[in-house]
Amino acid sequence: MAQGFMYILKCSDNSYYTGSTINLEKRLNEHFEGMGPNYTKSRRPVFLAYYEIFDKIKDAARREKQIKGWSRAKKELLIKGLLDELIIISNSKKKL
């Protein structure tokens, strides 16, 4: 199985795009050059805000799906590395 990456891009309109790939450098270049999905193509420039490495692409895709369901606030905590706060928010009844 190929190694996988889950990544989060910050777009020029301050929105976030989450994706997964087996070749992070190639995929980022596609986003940067406007050859990625319409979402990022219309919001360039985009910047890599965060990424995680997985042993298997299916695990990266699973993580992508999980994070796509998160609120902006939770994504920002992850990007900033504020994992304790992220755990508290994730376990609380009040969702951000």
PyMOL commands that set and color helices and strands:
alter all, ss='L'
color gray80, all
select helices_A, chain A and resi 24-32+38-41+57-68+72-80+83-91
alter helices_A, ss='H'
color red, helices_A
select strands_A, chain A and resi 4-10+16-21+47-54
alter strands_A, ss='S'
color yellow, strands_A
deselect
rebuild
show_as cartoon
